Amino acid sequence: MTKRIFRSIFAVAAAVLLASFVLITGVLYEHFSNNQMEQLRAQTSLAAQGVEKSGDDYFVGLKTRSFRVTWIASDGTVLYDSEADPAEMENHASREEVSQALKDGTGESTRYSTTLMERRLYSAQRLSDGTVIRLSCVQYTPLTLVLGMIQPVVVIAAVALGASLWLASGLSKRIVRPLNELTLDQPEKIQTYEELTPLTEKLRSQQNQLRYQEQELRRRRDEFDAATAGMIEGLVLLNEQGIILSINNAATRFLNISRYCVGKDILLLNNSLEMQELLGKARSGEHGEMETIHGGVNYRVYASPVISGEKVTGAVLLIIDMTEKEKAERLRREFSANVSHELKTPLHTISGCAEILANGIVKSEDVPHFALQIQSEAKRMIKLVEDIIKLSHLDEGAEDMQREPVDLKTVASTTVENLKPAAKEAGVELSVDGDSAVMTGIPQLLEAIVYNLCENAIKYNHSGGYVKVTTRKTEKSVVLTVEDNGIGIPEEQQERIFERFYRVDKSHSKEVGGTGLGLSIVKHAAALHNASISMHSAVGEGTSISVVF
């Protein structure tokens, strides 16, 4: 822009200089031409008076360098000429100034030379005897005048153009400087001239609007990030070229990529044929899905087009880790199978005993035995159903249960008193130790945690063993520990003991009548209290389980 302003100013300056030179030259030339003609007219009048008084004697000894004097008869014959022989000169009656003087008394004319480099001025006056006296002088043409002044004209033009260059450069820089120093963030701080005020006002208005839009976009982006950051599903937003616009933490974790992949092509991260086909469907406005394995994990990817008006402007990829879903489905099938199996065994026993009793093939002294067997299996079924109902209730969140301040030491002591008969029957010493540990919780679930941990520790113990329940409170937590010196749990099975119906020693479980759901109830109850469970166990040495609230 500086160059354009500079060229414009310089061109205007040069044009003004040229126009001024032409105008001044023309005006001065016209002025001097008029003065010269006036002089020539005055000299002609003086010469006419001299000839009137002196006749031919006026020309005797006449010498003049500035004017050419010619005396012409009334028929056009030249009688005298100060520069040429009259006898050799042609008739002048047809000359404009002579014919005009013969007619009107005076006449004037101008004629250019053959080279157009000079012009002659003619002034003629008729005398009383009918003759005409004519004077002429040479006048240089404007071209001759300019050529004669070429050196000073060039010097003046060079100085003028040089000054124009300097002024144009400085002026263009002064015009552009406010624009170059204009701060878009703070346009009001720049010192500008009056003509730039509308521009700065418009920039200020646009900056305010841009700041508002930026804040609004940042707020929406933060809301979007906050909403998607906690998603367990991966979410990727793409534009119509497949460039990543946004990606949440789950997607970066699933794909094992950095969050700084925004702005890159999704095909650089996954260039499989399935991904290309999926993106192709999304670009054509169709929904699609695919399964892929990344890092040994099975994912399902859903693609949905983003449509604005009638045009597809991008796509949304939803990535779901199918591992947990498949695991949940497997656990559901196992749970259904285990429930069927656990119910089938006591039902067969009850059915068999009832059939024997119904057919009357049992001796009267054996009837109580079969009745006790039916009663035992029925209690086992009731306990199993109660545990299943309790687990279902915990799965639903146990929202109907009220939380209240509870002393975990009191809950443990009460539960231990209820279990002492069973511990005595198993030959196991059961005790409670520790300090008062008040916390906010659900009393029924806390009791279920203590009961199931202690019941398992009693069942999977040996005669003469012990079970110790300890409660303690720290600055940040409350800890419940149940320790025994029973049979222990093999290391390879320790991760699975909290699964439903999982038993370490299935034969021993059948002997003691366990349902396999006790530790699952402990796990779910602890989860509802945001508690963590840790365990240390060794085969033949015993087990210690701690629940940290």
Salt bridges, closest charged atoms under 4 A:
GLU38 OE2 - ARG41 NH1 2.67
ASP81 OD2 - ARG68 NE 3.05
GLU83 OE1 - ARG68 NE 3.78
GLU90 OE2 - ARG95 NH2 2.41
GLU97 OE1 - ARG111 NH1 3.02
GLU97 OE2 - ARG134 NH1 2.80
GLU108 OE2 - ARG41 NE 2.38
GLU188 OE1 - ARG204 NE 3.64
GLU201 OE2 - ARG204 NH1 2.67
GLU214 OE2 - ARG218 NH2 2.84
GLU216 OE2 - ARG219 NH2 2.35
GLU216 OE2 - ARG220 NE 3.30
ASP222 OD1 - ARG221 NH2 3.81
GLU223 OE2 - ARG219 NH1 2.59
GLU289 OE2 - ARG300 NH1 2.63
GLU291 OE2 - ARG300 NH2 2.08
GLU329 OE2 - ARG332 NH2 2.51
GLU329 OE2 - ARG333 NH1 3.77
GLU334 OE2 - ARG330 NH1 3.16
GLU342 OE1 - ARG380 NH2 3.36
GLU342 OE2 - ARG503 NH1 2.76
GLU377 OE1 - ARG380 NH1 3.86
ASP387 OD2 - LYS383 NZ 2.92
ASP395 OD2 - ARG500 NH2 2.59
ASP395 OD1 - HIS524 NE2 2.89
ASP400 OD1 - HIS393 NE2 2.61
GLU417 OE2 - LYS420 NZ 3.33
GLU455 OE2 - LYS459 NZ 3.47
GLU499 OE1 - ARG496 NH2 3.00
GLU511 OE1 - HIS508 ND1 3.84
